[in-house]
Amino acid sequence: MNDSIETAQSAPTSPGSIGSRLKKAAGGKFVRDTIILQAGMAVTMATYVVTSVLLARGMGAKDFGRYNTAFALYGIVYFLANIGVTTAAISSYAQAVGRGDEDGKIRSLAAYLKSFVVMGVVIMVVGSLLPWFCVVAYDDRDIGIGAWLLCLLGPLQLLNGFVLVVLQGARRMADYVLYDNACGILRVLLLMDAVLAGLDIIGVIVVYLISGVLASLLGLRMYTLTRVNADRHDAPPALRDVIRALPNAQTGSLYSQGTLIAVSKNMGELIRNLTMSAIGFVAGPTATGHFSVAYRYIWALQSLLGGLGKNLLPAMGFRLSKSEHDMGRFAKDLLRIALVAGVFFVVLTAVFVAIAPWLLHLLYGPEYDDAIRMTFYMAIGHLSLGAAVVIDPFYIYTKQLGTLVKLNLSLFFSVVVPMGYVLISRYGAEGGALALSGCQLLLFIHIVVIVRFLRKVRREGWVRPAGDESKNSSRAADTELSP
């Protein structure tokens, strides 16, 4: 694979070749795709920031807090129903593209569609309980109705996720960025109209749903456009072939891999949504509104890592398919990326924190000045987030998802829940900000696991996990994530 990582390793090591090595690395597909994704994530970040500014100023702190509480409750339901099939399908589809396996592409996409339909139904059924829950917990039925309406996004996200698998899995990052940014701009324009029309929380959420419908239609059009050059190796299969494969689609591997991925990958979102829901219960909707502003500012910074994270998973899948699963080299690459991303993100966070008082006051107005201090607390967790981009690819491609889940669940129940309960109970929204930072700092534990793995590889060489003793090429081809 003409990848910047491989280019850097295969280049000559003499001092006179440093310039040519850097030039080749800058032109590598991994770096080019990452730059494209970073630029696209910057635009996506801007659309979400603009959306939050419009809603925060137009709705006021109290209603903005109610709005975000509804989204947090939807996020919790989404976590309970989400079996992680999108990430599993991306890794599976990426390896099929890397092998040039057309049947494998069809199987991956058909399994994704089949499993995601089940997920959408579960989300809607569980979400129907939210109006009752919000009457009991918040004495506010409108929050529950808004959260239940948001659960309709589950089916709407079907086509969006399908396009995500096709574009990200095949590393068509320019097309992915174009689609993602178009959806973001569409959402901003519609929500701007909602704010100008003076709609209440239910009205704004309905407009958000309309943007989801339009984004799904746009996704269907994008899939059609990717089929223009159907003879390209990274072109998706014909949609009719995927639909024909649905009845016989095997979802077992996606469920087994996806469930483990979901528990680990979505744990951060679950913690954030639980935190916001708890703040609304303990400190009220206005404090939730302030917390939401601080979180959106910090999230905007975190999204700058999105380009690297989205590119790293399929890039590593391509790399393993073409390098005969050289896990020692794979682990070294991940550590190198973790170091560079970690240092870069700490420096970037320092800049964002320095301008936070001025920028938050300018964007959101003096009503949200209480959010400034919470951004400082949340920024502490960024000491680990840059390096954490390598966690998912490491556990997925070394077939150690079980270890990841066990570690995350043990930390969640033994550290995260008690810490969050104490801090939010005593300090309200500011305690929630401190709790989020503490959870992010726990990610350093996974970096230690990766370092230990690299040392083991150096000492003993890579040994395939138990149950993966594939003896022939056909078996290996069926084992999508086999290292």
C-alpha positions as CSV (number, residue, x, y, z in Angstrom):
1,M,0.0,0.0,0.0
2,N,1.4,3.4,-1.0
3,D,0.9,4.6,2.5
4,S,2.9,7.3,4.4
5,I,3.7,4.9,7.2
6,E,5.1,2.3,4.8
7,T,6.9,4.9,2.8
8,A,8.6,6.3,5.8
9,Q,9.8,2.9,6.9
10,S,11.0,1.7,3.5
11,A,12.9,4.9,2.6
12,P,16.7,5.0,2.8
13,T,18.1,5.9,6.2
14,S,21.1,8.0,5.1
15,P,21.1,11.7,6.2
16,G,20.9,12.9,2.6
17,S,17.6,11.2,2.1
18,I,15.7,12.8,4.9
19,G,14.2,15.5,2.6
20,S,13.1,12.9,0.0
21,R,11.6,10.7,2.8
22,L,9.5,13.7,4.1
23,K,8.4,14.5,0.6
24,K,7.3,10.9,0.0
25,A,5.6,10.7,3.3
26,A,3.7,13.9,2.7
27,G,2.4,12.5,-0.6
28,G,1.4,9.2,1.0
29,K,-2.3,8.2,0.8
30,F,-2.6,8.0,4.6
31,V,-1.3,11.6,5.1
32,R,-3.4,12.9,2.1
33,D,-6.5,11.2,3.4
34,T,-5.9,12.5,6.9
35,I,-5.5,16.1,5.7
36,I,-8.7,15.8,3.7
37,L,-10.6,14.4,6.7
38,Q,-9.1,17.0,9.0
39,A,-10.3,19.8,6.7
40,G,-13.7,18.2,6.5
41,M,-13.9,17.8,10.2
42,A,-13.1,21.4,10.7
43,V,-16.1,22.3,8.5
44,T,-18.3,19.8,10.4
45,M,-17.0,21.3,13.7
46,A,-18.0,24.7,12.5
47,T,-21.5,23.6,11.6
48,Y,-22.1,22.1,15.0
49,V,-20.7,25.2,16.8
50,V,-22.8,27.5,14.7
51,T,-25.8,25.3,15.5
52,S,-25.1,25.4,19.2
53,V,-24.6,29.2,19.1
54,L,-27.9,29.7,17.3
55,L,-29.8,27.5,19.6
56,A,-28.2,28.7,22.8
57,R,-28.9,32.4,22.0
58,G,-32.3,31.8,20.5
59,M,-33.7,29.5,23.2
60,G,-32.0,30.8,26.3
61,A,-30.0,28.8,28.9
62,K,-33.0,27.0,30.4
63,D,-34.6,25.8,27.1
64,F,-31.2,25.0,25.7
65,G,-30.6,22.8,28.7
66,R,-33.9,21.0,28.2
67,Y,-33.1,20.5,24.5
68,N,-29.7,19.0,25.3
69,T,-31.2,16.8,28.0
70,A,-33.6,15.3,25.4
71,F,-30.5,14.6,23.2
72,A,-28.7,13.0,26.1
73,L,-31.6,10.7,26.8
74,Y,-31.8,9.7,23.1
75,G,-28.0,9.1,23.3
76,I,-28.5,6.7,26.2
77,V,-31.2,4.7,24.3
78,Y,-29.0,4.7,21.2
79,F,-26.1,3.2,23.3
80,L,-28.4,0.5,24.7
81,A,-29.6,-0.6,21.2
82,N,-26.4,0.1,19.3
83,I,-24.4,-3.1,18.7
84,G,-21.5,-1.4,17.0
85,V,-22.2,-2.7,13.6
86,T,-21.0,0.4,11.8
87,T,-17.4,0.2,13.0
88,A,-17.3,-3.6,12.5
89,A,-18.7,-3.2,9.0
90,I,-16.1,-0.5,8.1
91,S,-13.2,-2.8,9.1
92,S,-14.8,-5.8,7.3
93,Y,-15.5,-3.8,4.2
94,A,-12.1,-2.2,4.2
95,Q,-10.4,-5.5,4.2
96,A,-12.6,-6.8,1.4
97,V,-11.7,-3.8,-0.7
98,G,-8.0,-4.4,0.1
99,R,-8.3,-8.0,-1.1
100,G,-10.3,-7.0,-4.2
101,D,-13.1,-9.3,-3.0
102,E,-16.4,-8.2,-4.6
103,D,-18.4,-10.9,-2.9
104,G,-16.9,-9.9,0.4
105,K,-18.0,-6.3,-0.2
106,I,-21.6,-7.4,-0.8
107,R,-21.6,-9.6,2.3
108,S,-20.3,-6.8,4.5
109,L,-22.9,-4.3,3.3
110,A,-25.8,-6.8,3.4
111,A,-25.0,-7.8,6.9
112,Y,-24.8,-4.2,7.9
113,L,-28.2,-3.3,6.5
114,K,-29.9,-6.3,8.0
115,S,-28.5,-5.7,11.5
116,F,-29.1,-2.0,11.5
117,V,-32.8,-2.4,10.7
118,V,-33.1,-4.4,13.9
119,M,-31.2,-1.7,15.8
120,G,-33.6,1.0,14.5
121,V,-36.7,-0.9,15.7
122,V,-35.2,-1.4,19.2
123,I,-34.4,2.3,19.5
124,M,-37.9,3.3,18.7
125,V,-39.5,0.8,21.0
126,V,-37.3,1.7,24.0
127,G,-37.6,5.4,23.2
128,S,-41.4,5.2,23.6
129,L,-40.8,4.9,27.4
130,L,-39.0,8.3,27.6
131,P,-42.1,10.6,28.0
132,W,-43.1,8.7,31.1
133,F,-39.6,8.6,32.5
134,C,-39.2,12.4,32.1
135,V,-42.4,13.1,33.9
136,V,-41.0,11.1,36.8
137,A,-37.4,12.3,36.7
138,Y,-37.8,16.0,35.6
139,D,-41.5,16.7,35.8
140,D,-41.2,17.8,32.2
141,R,-43.1,15.7,29.6
142,D,-41.8,17.9,26.7
143,I,-38.3,16.7,27.3
144,G,-39.5,13.1,27.0
145,I,-41.5,13.7,23.9
146,G,-38.6,15.4,22.3
147,A,-36.3,12.5,23.2
148,W,-38.8,10.0,21.8
149,L,-39.0,11.9,18.5
150,L,-35.2,11.9,18.3
151,C,-35.4,8.1,18.5
152,L,-36.9,8.2,15.0
153,L,-33.3,9.2,13.9
154,G,-32.4,5.5,14.4
155,P,-34.0,4.4,11.1
156,L,-33.1,7.6,9.4
157,Q,-29.5,7.0,10.1
158,L,-29.6,3.7,8.2
159,L,-28.7,5.2,4.8
160,N,-26.2,7.6,6.5
161,G,-24.4,4.8,8.1
162,F,-24.5,2.7,4.9
163,V,-22.8,5.5,3.0
164,L,-20.3,5.9,5.8
165,V,-19.3,2.2,5.5
166,V,-18.9,2.5,1.7
167,L,-16.9,5.7,1.7
168,Q,-14.8,5.3,4.8
169,G,-14.3,1.6,4.3
170,A,-13.0,2.2,0.8
171,R,-10.9,5.2,1.9
172,R,-12.8,7.5,-0.5
173,M,-12.2,10.3,2.0
174,A,-12.8,13.3,-0.4
175,D,-16.3,11.9,-1.2
176,Y,-16.9,11.2,2.5
177,V,-16.0,14.8,3.5
178,L,-18.2,16.2,0.7
179,Y,-21.2,14.2,2.0
180,D,-20.6,14.9,5.6
181,N,-20.2,18.6,5.1
182,A,-23.3,18.9,2.9
183,C,-25.3,17.2,5.7
184,G,-23.9,19.6,8.3
185,I,-24.6,22.7,6.3
186,L,-28.1,21.5,5.5
187,R,-28.7,21.0,9.3
188,V,-27.5,24.5,10.1
189,L,-29.7,26.2,7.5
190,L,-32.8,24.3,8.7
191,L,-32.2,25.0,12.4
192,M,-31.5,28.6,11.7
193,D,-35.0,28.8,10.2
194,A,-36.4,27.1,13.3
195,V,-34.7,29.6,15.7
196,L,-35.9,32.6,13.6
197,A,-39.4,31.2,13.6
198,G,-39.3,31.1,17.4
199,L,-40.2,27.4,17.6
200,D,-40.2,25.7,21.0
201,I,-38.2,22.6,22.0
202,I,-40.5,20.2,20.2
203,G,-40.6,22.3,17.0
204,V,-36.8,22.5,16.9
205,I,-36.4,18.8,17.3
206,V,-39.0,18.2,14.5
207,V,-36.9,20.4,12.2
208,Y,-33.8,18.4,13.2
209,L,-35.6,15.2,12.2
210,I,-36.4,16.8,8.8
211,S,-32.7,17.5,8.3
212,G,-32.1,13.8,9.0
213,V,-34.6,12.8,6.3
214,L,-33.0,15.1,3.7
215,A,-29.5,13.8,4.7
216,S,-30.7,10.2,4.1
217,L,-31.9,11.1,0.6
218,L,-28.6,12.9,0.0
219,G,-26.8,9.7,1.1
220,L,-28.8,7.6,-1.4
221,R,-27.7,10.0,-4.2
222,M,-24.1,9.9,-3.0
223,Y,-24.1,6.1,-3.2
224,T,-25.4,6.3,-6.8
225,L,-22.6,8.7,-7.7
226,T,-19.9,6.4,-6.3
227,R,-21.2,3.8,-8.8
228,V,-20.4,6.0,-11.9
229,N,-17.0,4.3,-12.3
230,A,-18.1,0.8,-11.3
231,D,-15.0,-0.8,-12.6
232,R,-12.8,0.9,-9.9
233,H,-11.5,-1.4,-7.3
234,D,-12.9,0.8,-4.5
235,A,-16.4,1.2,-6.1
236,P,-19.2,-0.2,-4.1
237,P,-21.3,-3.1,-5.5
238,A,-24.6,-2.5,-7.2
239,L,-27.3,-1.8,-4.6
240,R,-29.6,-4.4,-6.1
241,D,-26.9,-7.0,-5.4
242,V,-26.7,-6.0,-1.8
243,I,-30.5,-6.1,-1.4
244,R,-30.6,-9.6,-3.0
245,A,-28.0,-10.8,-0.4
246,L,-30.1,-9.5,2.5
247,P,-32.1,-12.7,3.2
248,N,-28.9,-14.9,3.5
249,A,-26.7,-12.2,5.1
250,Q,-24.7,-13.6,8.0
251,T,-24.8,-11.0,10.8
252,G,-23.2,-13.2,13.5
253,S,-19.7,-11.8,13.0
254,L,-20.9,-8.2,13.0
255,Y,-22.9,-8.9,16.2
256,S,-20.0,-10.5,18.0
257,Q,-17.4,-8.0,16.9
258,G,-19.8,-5.1,16.9
259,T,-21.2,-5.6,20.4
260,L,-17.7,-5.6,21.8
261,I,-16.8,-2.5,19.7
262,A,-20.0,-0.7,20.8
263,V,-19.4,-1.3,24.5
264,S,-15.9,0.2,24.2
265,K,-16.2,2.8,21.4
266,N,-19.5,4.3,22.6
267,M,-18.6,4.3,26.3
268,G,-17.5,7.9,26.1
269,E,-20.8,9.0,24.6
270,L,-22.7,7.0,27.3
271,I,-20.7,8.7,30.0
272,R,-21.3,12.2,28.6
273,N,-25.0,11.5,28.2
274,L,-25.4,10.1,31.7
275,T,-23.5,13.1,33.0
276,M,-25.7,15.6,31.2
277,S,-28.9,13.8,32.3
278,A,-27.7,13.7,35.9
279,I,-26.8,17.4,35.9
280,G,-30.4,18.1,34.7
281,F,-31.7,16.1,37.6
282,V,-29.4,17.6,40.3
283,A,-28.9,21.2,39.2
284,G,-31.7,21.9,36.7
285,P,-32.0,22.8,33.0
286,T,-30.1,26.2,33.3
287,A,-27.0,24.5,34.6
288,T,-27.4,21.9,31.9
289,G,-27.4,24.7,29.4
290,H,-24.1,26.1,30.7
291,F,-22.6,22.6,30.7
292,S,-23.7,22.0,27.2
293,V,-22.0,25.2,26.0
294,A,-18.7,24.2,27.6
295,Y,-19.0,20.7,26.3
296,R,-19.7,21.9,22.7
297,Y,-16.6,24.1,22.8
298,I,-14.4,21.3,24.0
299,W,-16.1,18.8,21.6
300,A,-15.3,21.2,18.7
301,L,-11.6,20.8,19.7
302,Q,-11.9,17.1,20.0
303,S,-13.5,16.8,16.6
304,L,-10.2,17.9,15.1
305,L,-8.9,14.4,15.9
306,G,-11.8,13.0,13.9
307,G,-10.0,13.0,10.6
308,L,-7.1,10.9,11.9
309,G,-9.4,8.6,13.8
310,K,-11.7,7.9,10.8
311,N,-8.8,7.3,8.5
312,L,-6.7,5.2,10.9
313,L,-9.1,2.2,11.1
314,P,-9.5,1.5,7.4
315,A,-5.9,2.4,6.7
316,M,-4.7,-0.2,9.2
317,G,-7.1,-2.7,7.7
318,F,-5.6,-2.1,4.3
319,R,-2.1,-2.4,5.7
320,L,-2.7,-5.7,7.5
321,S,-4.2,-7.2,4.4
322,K,-1.2,-6.3,2.3
323,S,1.6,-6.9,4.8
324,E,0.9,-10.5,5.7
325,H,-0.3,-9.4,9.1
326,D,3.1,-8.1,10.4
327,M,1.8,-7.3,13.9
328,G,5.2,-6.1,15.2
329,R,5.3,-3.4,12.6
330,F,1.7,-2.6,13.1
331,A,2.2,-2.0,16.8
332,K,5.2,0.3,16.2
333,D,3.2,2.3,13.7
334,L,0.4,2.8,16.3
335,L,2.8,4.0,19.0
336,R,4.4,6.4,16.6
337,I,1.0,7.8,15.7
338,A,0.0,8.0,19.4
339,L,3.1,10.0,20.2
340,V,2.6,12.5,17.4
341,A,-1.1,12.9,17.9
342,G,-0.8,13.2,21.6
343,V,1.8,16.0,21.5
344,F,-0.1,17.8,18.8
345,F,-3.4,17.7,20.7
346,V,-2.0,18.9,23.9
347,V,-0.5,22.0,22.2
348,L,-3.7,22.6,20.3
349,T,-5.7,22.4,23.6
350,A,-3.5,24.9,25.3
351,V,-4.3,27.4,22.5
352,F,-8.0,26.8,22.7
353,V,-8.0,27.1,26.5
354,A,-6.1,30.4,26.3
355,I,-8.8,32.0,24.0
356,A,-11.8,30.4,25.7
357,P,-12.8,33.3,27.9
358,W,-12.9,35.7,25.0
359,L,-14.3,33.4,22.4
360,L,-17.1,31.9,24.5
361,H,-18.2,35.4,25.6
362,L,-18.2,36.6,22.0
363,L,-20.1,33.6,20.6
364,Y,-22.6,32.8,23.3
365,G,-22.9,36.0,25.2
366,P,-22.6,36.9,28.9
367,E,-25.5,34.7,29.8
368,Y,-23.1,31.7,29.4
369,D,-20.0,33.0,31.2
370,D,-20.4,30.3,33.8
371,A,-19.4,27.8,31.1
372,I,-15.9,29.3,30.8
373,R,-14.6,27.6,34.0
374,M,-16.1,24.3,33.0
375,T,-14.1,24.4,29.7
376,F,-10.9,24.6,31.8
377,Y,-11.9,21.5,33.8
378,M,-12.8,19.5,30.6
379,A,-9.6,20.4,28.9
380,I,-7.6,18.5,31.5
381,G,-8.8,15.2,29.9
382,H,-7.1,16.2,26.7
383,L,-3.7,15.1,28.1
384,S,-4.8,11.6,26.9
385,L,-7.2,12.1,24.0
386,G,-4.6,12.6,21.3
387,A,-2.8,9.4,21.9
388,A,-6.1,7.6,22.3
389,V,-6.9,7.6,18.6
390,V,-4.9,4.3,18.3
391,I,-7.0,2.4,20.8
392,D,-9.7,1.1,18.6
393,P,-7.5,0.0,15.7
394,F,-5.2,-1.8,18.1
395,Y,-7.8,-3.9,19.9
396,I,-9.8,-4.6,16.7
397,Y,-6.9,-5.8,14.6
398,T,-5.1,-7.7,17.3
399,K,-8.4,-9.5,18.2
400,Q,-8.3,-8.4,21.8
401,L,-11.7,-6.7,21.9
402,G,-12.6,-8.9,24.9
403,T,-9.8,-7.4,26.9
404,L,-10.9,-3.9,25.9
405,V,-14.5,-4.5,27.0
406,K,-13.5,-6.1,30.3
407,L,-11.1,-3.3,31.1
408,N,-13.6,-0.6,30.2
409,L,-16.5,-2.2,32.1
410,S,-14.4,-2.7,35.2
411,L,-13.3,0.9,35.1
412,F,-16.8,2.1,34.5
413,F,-18.4,0.4,37.5
414,S,-15.4,0.7,39.9
415,V,-14.2,4.2,39.1
416,V,-16.4,6.2,36.7
417,V,-19.8,5.7,38.3
418,P,-18.7,6.4,41.9
419,M,-16.6,9.4,40.8
420,G,-19.4,10.8,38.7
421,Y,-21.9,10.4,41.5
422,V,-19.8,12.1,44.1
423,L,-18.7,15.0,41.9
424,I,-22.1,15.8,40.4
425,S,-23.9,15.4,43.7
426,R,-21.6,17.8,45.4
427,Y,-20.6,20.3,42.7
428,G,-23.4,20.0,40.0
429,A,-22.4,21.0,36.5
430,E,-18.8,21.8,37.4
431,G,-18.5,18.3,39.0
432,G,-19.7,16.8,35.8
433,A,-17.0,18.6,33.9
434,L,-14.4,17.3,36.3
435,A,-15.8,13.8,36.0
436,L,-15.5,13.8,32.2
437,S,-11.9,14.8,32.4
438,G,-11.2,12.0,34.9
439,C,-12.8,9.5,32.6
440,Q,-10.6,10.6,29.7
441,L,-7.4,10.4,31.7
442,L,-8.2,6.7,32.3
443,L,-7.5,6.1,28.6
444,F,-3.8,6.2,29.4
445,I,-4.3,2.6,30.8
446,H,-4.9,1.4,27.2
447,I,-1.7,3.1,26.0
448,V,0.1,1.0,28.6
449,V,-1.5,-2.1,27.2
450,I,-0.3,-1.3,23.7
451,V,3.2,-0.7,24.9
452,R,3.2,-4.0,26.7
453,F,2.0,-5.7,23.6
454,L,4.8,-4.2,21.5
455,R,7.4,-5.5,24.1
456,K,5.8,-9.0,23.9
457,V,6.0,-9.0,20.1
458,R,9.7,-8.0,20.3
459,R,10.4,-10.8,22.7
460,E,8.3,-13.6,21.4
461,G,6.9,-12.7,18.0
462,W,3.2,-12.6,17.2
463,V,1.2,-15.6,18.1
464,R,-2.3,-15.9,16.7
465,P,-5.1,-15.9,19.3
466,A,-6.8,-19.1,20.3
467,G,-9.5,-20.2,17.9
468,D,-7.9,-18.5,14.9
469,E,-5.7,-21.2,13.6
470,S,-6.7,-20.8,10.0
471,K,-5.0,-23.3,7.8
472,N,-6.0,-22.3,4.3
473,S,-6.7,-19.2,2.3
474,S,-10.4,-19.6,2.1
475,R,-10.7,-19.7,5.9
476,A,-8.5,-16.7,6.2
477,A,-10.6,-14.8,3.7
478,D,-13.7,-15.5,5.7
479,T,-12.2,-14.2,8.9
480,E,-12.5,-10.5,8.2
481,L,-10.6,-9.2,11.2
482,S,-8.1,-12.1,11.5
483,P,-4.5,-10.8,12.1
